[in-house]
């Protein structure tokens, strides 16, 4: 059953929490995704079978949480994630961040490194508002975004969706690849070679940039951005177990 958390910022966050043993596994979803996606549900089922603590939730403007998607930004979604973690998950944490959730995970790692035993990034997309959207817009598109406050972007999965000026400008206050990034715990990055949303250069740049004693990248030939085939899901769970064996 879905529960709700009212945050200090006035947002209502929908979540599912399963109590259990060991470091709490926290799944952080992607841009415009929700906590009922294939990876989140599969990982929750696996965690329950293992008797493990697991948290999944919807950022504001996503899924069953309050707010409009267009009003959201990286800063809001980072606040939502931190509020959910601090209110619902005690002790040590294992973060599993998918796409934008990988960026949110890195912001959390910067804010509360002492609580983390490890981090798994699945097609992690740090700084995508600047290096993906803004860098890819034409001069005309940038002018439209700045003057009208939003621009519609085509989607590989559904109808075009809005990218707002607020998303771009707020994103610049939360970039993680422009200043030192210390990750003092094991990090594993998983990336599909057929990912049309996040290129292979993104995890390579993150590896080159971050300071980390144990950071590894695994490419899966033919895997797309969803990274949700049975083989990919099995790789995610085995990666979680690998990191936990090191802690």
ROMIFI-900708 format. One line per field, with one value per residue (C-alpha): residue number from 1; x negated, y, z negated; residue in three letters. Coordinates in Angstrom, 3 decimals. Layout:
# ROMIFI-900708
drendren = [NUM ...]
x = [X ...]
y = [Y ...]
z = [Z ...]
lokol = [ALA ...]
This chain:
# ROMIFI-900708
drendren = [1 2 3 4 5 6 7 8 9 10 11 12 13 14 15 16 17 18 19 20 21 22 23 24 25 26 27 28 29 30 31 32 33 34 35 36 37 38 39 40 41 42 43 44 45 46 47 48 49 50 51 52 53 54 55 56 57 58 59 60 61 62 63 64 65 66 67 68 69 70 71 72 73 74 75 76 77 78 79 80 81 82 83 84 85 86 87 88 89 90 91 92 93 94 95 96 97 98 99 100 101 102 103 104 105 106 107 108 109 110 111 112 113 114 115 116 117 118 119 120 121 122 123 124 125 126 127 128 129 130 131 132 133 134 135 136 137 138 139 140 141 142 143 144 145 146 147 148 149 150 151 152 153 154 155 156 157 158 159 160 161 162 163 164 165 166 167 168 169 170 171 172 173 174 175 176 177 178 179 180 181 182 183 184 185 186 187 188 189 190 191 192 193 194 195 196 197 198 199 200 201 202 203 204 205 206 207 208 209 210 211 212 213 214 215 216 217 218 219 220 221 222 223 224 225 226 227 228 229 230 231 232 233 234 235 236 237 238 239 240 241 242 243 244 245 246 247]
x = [0.000 -1.254 -1.976 -2.596 -5.171 -4.540 -7.886 -9.058 -8.960 -5.201 -5.306 -3.528 -5.707 -4.225 -6.357 -6.539 -8.843 -9.567 -11.280 -14.092 -17.700 -20.959 -21.594 -18.374 -18.297 -16.930 -15.792 -15.880 -13.990 -14.535 -13.165 -9.371 -9.407 -7.600 -8.117 -5.973 -8.462 -9.871 -13.227 -11.742 -9.178 -11.642 -14.207 -11.569 -10.447 -14.067 -14.743 -11.656 -12.656 -16.046 -14.485 -16.035 -14.956 -13.828 -12.488 -11.006 -9.191 -7.913 -9.528 -7.098 -5.351 -5.899 -3.606 -1.373 -3.206 -1.860 -2.675 -2.914 -5.840 -6.581 -7.017 -9.759 -13.528 -16.633 -16.803 -13.224 -13.725 -16.962 -15.099 -12.320 -14.834 -16.706 -13.468 -12.253 -15.564 -15.962 -12.385 -11.952 -15.305 -17.547 -21.181 -23.347 -22.122 -22.724 -21.636 -20.483 -19.960 -18.509 -19.207 -18.334 -18.262 -21.986 -22.458 -20.242 -22.280 -25.491 -23.951 -22.979 -26.467 -27.875 -25.427 -25.441 -28.506 -28.786 -25.520 -26.379 -27.876 -27.786 -26.125 -24.878 -24.272 -22.129 -22.574 -23.427 -22.872 -24.599 -24.332 -21.986 -20.066 -23.228 -25.199 -22.196 -19.361 -21.062 -24.119 -21.901 -19.495 -19.938 -20.215 -16.539 -15.487 -17.490 -15.877 -12.400 -13.145 -14.374 -11.537 -8.601 -9.848 -9.572 -10.181 -8.637 -11.100 -10.316 -10.308 -11.402 -8.666 -5.588 -4.312 -6.628 -7.299 -8.225 -11.686 -11.421 -13.712 -13.449 -14.745 -17.785 -18.601 -18.117 -20.182 -23.181 -23.131 -23.408 -26.027 -28.417 -30.950 -32.301 -33.819 -35.516 -33.327 -34.509 -32.831 -34.451 -32.683 -32.348 -30.567 -29.351 -28.076 -25.964 -25.454 -23.804 -25.524 -22.136 -21.135 -19.808 -19.229 -22.528 -25.697 -28.741 -30.682 -28.608 -29.810 -33.328 -33.345 -32.050 -34.786 -37.436 -36.094 -35.253 -37.650 -36.722 -38.738 -36.682 -34.752 -33.925 -31.908 -30.153 -28.837 -26.069 -26.005 -22.584 -20.954 -18.837 -18.093 -15.410 -17.947 -15.004 -15.490 -15.782 -19.529 -19.907 -17.820 -19.943 -23.072 -21.686 -20.968 -24.314 -26.026 -24.244 -25.424 -28.971 -29.149 -27.606 -30.194 -32.839 -31.264]
y = [0.000 3.470 5.817 9.569 11.838 15.562 17.341 20.585 22.091 21.556 18.701 15.366 12.436 9.033 6.097 2.396 1.224 -2.384 -2.936 -5.445 -6.157 -4.636 -1.247 0.146 -0.088 3.171 3.270 6.695 6.863 8.873 12.032 11.683 8.118 6.808 4.308 1.674 1.093 -2.323 -1.836 -0.404 -3.195 -5.949 -4.669 -4.371 -7.958 -9.131 -7.141 -8.544 -12.087 -11.372 -9.851 -6.514 -2.970 -1.173 2.296 3.555 6.870 9.410 12.827 15.742 16.178 12.480 9.504 9.764 12.640 16.183 19.013 19.618 18.184 21.522 23.220 20.797 20.988 19.102 21.001 20.084 16.428 16.264 17.758 15.182 12.327 13.587 14.126 10.612 9.068 11.024 10.394 6.780 4.985 4.679 3.630 2.879 3.142 1.622 4.034 2.709 5.610 5.257 7.984 11.274 9.216 8.715 12.493 12.710 9.880 11.832 14.901 12.723 11.237 14.743 15.663 12.530 10.440 9.013 7.105 5.333 1.867 2.144 3.502 1.819 4.092 2.705 4.853 7.625 11.091 13.730 17.320 16.309 19.594 21.476 18.922 17.287 19.754 23.158 22.022 20.354 23.232 25.502 29.251 29.589 26.944 28.617 31.963 30.403 28.726 31.956 34.110 31.710 29.825 26.382 24.393 21.129 18.304 15.151 11.854 8.375 6.889 9.142 12.590 15.631 16.916 20.321 21.438 24.634 27.584 26.869 23.315 24.569 27.450 25.404 22.577 24.910 25.172 21.382 20.335 17.648 17.402 20.954 20.771 18.085 15.031 12.707 9.300 7.471 4.130 1.573 2.832 0.685 2.173 0.058 1.233 -0.228 0.129 0.698 3.541 6.377 8.742 8.615 8.190 6.144 9.368 10.170 7.347 7.691 11.381 10.612 8.015 10.442 13.247 11.643 10.732 7.200 4.281 1.630 2.713 0.422 0.642 -2.280 -2.009 -4.389 -4.975 -4.289 -2.996 0.138 3.000 1.108 -1.552 -3.736 -7.113 -10.128 -10.184 -6.501 -6.852 -9.812 -7.714 -4.921 -7.278 -9.051 -5.650 -4.667 -7.910 -7.345 -3.926 -5.187 -7.954 -5.228 -3.286]
z = [0.000 0.874 -2.015 -1.984 -3.579 -4.033 -3.806 -5.372 -1.876 -1.700 0.806 0.329 1.361 2.195 1.094 0.338 -2.426 -3.334 -6.668 -6.817 -7.653 -6.459 -4.877 -3.410 0.379 1.778 5.409 7.073 10.344 13.472 15.066 15.586 14.260 11.183 8.394 10.113 12.930 13.759 12.014 8.812 8.436 9.336 6.851 4.141 4.751 4.570 1.402 -0.326 0.604 -0.955 -4.079 -3.191 -3.921 -0.738 0.127 3.385 3.831 6.322 6.606 6.482 9.830 10.564 10.111 7.045 5.341 5.180 7.544 11.261 13.193 14.888 11.515 10.480 10.740 9.641 6.355 5.453 6.331 4.345 1.361 1.802 1.849 -1.189 -3.138 -2.334 -3.343 -6.554 -7.666 -6.597 -6.399 -9.434 -9.529 -6.530 -2.941 0.476 3.209 6.582 8.983 12.478 15.063 13.303 10.107 10.626 10.433 7.343 5.805 6.327 4.685 1.726 1.658 1.425 -1.361 -3.542 -2.588 -6.103 -5.669 -2.423 -2.032 1.740 4.852 8.025 11.008 13.852 16.972 14.522 15.984 13.839 15.101 17.946 17.851 18.831 20.849 22.488 22.942 22.900 24.840 27.440 28.014 31.031 30.595 31.566 29.059 26.301 27.143 27.044 23.707 22.139 23.480 23.062 20.030 21.627 24.752 25.879 26.472 28.494 26.616 27.674 25.500 25.577 26.557 26.455 22.957 21.514 20.461 18.452 17.916 14.187 14.693 16.598 14.261 11.095 12.535 12.719 8.921 8.544 11.091 9.824 12.648 12.330 8.843 6.737 6.118 3.372 3.203 0.253 0.805 3.632 6.750 9.639 12.897 15.272 18.839 21.943 25.310 27.018 24.674 26.858 23.908 22.013 24.042 23.081 22.498 19.393 17.088 18.475 17.602 14.122 13.549 14.762 12.563 9.223 6.446 5.394 3.971 5.798 8.874 11.794 14.997 16.689 20.239 21.312 25.052 26.548 23.363 23.806 21.417 19.506 18.435 17.438 19.087 16.763 17.438 16.578 13.420 12.328 12.902 10.697 7.796 8.095 8.132 4.922 3.325 4.568 2.908 -0.312 -0.524 -0.630 -3.502]
lokol = [UNK UNK UNK UNK UNK UNK UNK UNK UNK UNK UNK UNK UNK UNK UNK UNK UNK UNK UNK UNK UNK UNK UNK UNK UNK UNK UNK UNK UNK UNK UNK UNK UNK UNK UNK UNK UNK UNK UNK UNK UNK UNK UNK UNK UNK UNK UNK UNK UNK UNK UNK UNK UNK UNK UNK UNK UNK UNK UNK UNK UNK UNK UNK UNK UNK UNK UNK UNK UNK UNK UNK UNK UNK UNK UNK UNK UNK UNK UNK UNK UNK UNK UNK UNK UNK UNK UNK UNK UNK UNK UNK UNK UNK UNK UNK UNK UNK UNK UNK UNK UNK UNK UNK UNK UNK UNK UNK UNK UNK UNK UNK UNK UNK UNK UNK UNK UNK UNK UNK UNK UNK UNK UNK UNK UNK UNK UNK UNK UNK UNK UNK UNK UNK UNK UNK UNK UNK UNK UNK UNK UNK UNK UNK UNK UNK UNK UNK UNK UNK UNK UNK UNK UNK UNK UNK UNK UNK UNK UNK UNK UNK UNK UNK UNK UNK UNK UNK UNK UNK UNK UNK UNK UNK UNK UNK UNK UNK UNK UNK UNK UNK UNK UNK UNK UNK UNK UNK UNK UNK UNK UNK UNK UNK UNK UNK UNK UNK UNK UNK UNK UNK UNK UNK UNK UNK UNK UNK UNK UNK UNK UNK UNK UNK UNK UNK UNK UNK UNK UNK UNK UNK UNK UNK UNK UNK UNK UNK UNK UNK UNK UNK UNK UNK UNK UNK UNK UNK UNK UNK UNK UNK UNK UNK UNK UNK UNK UNK]
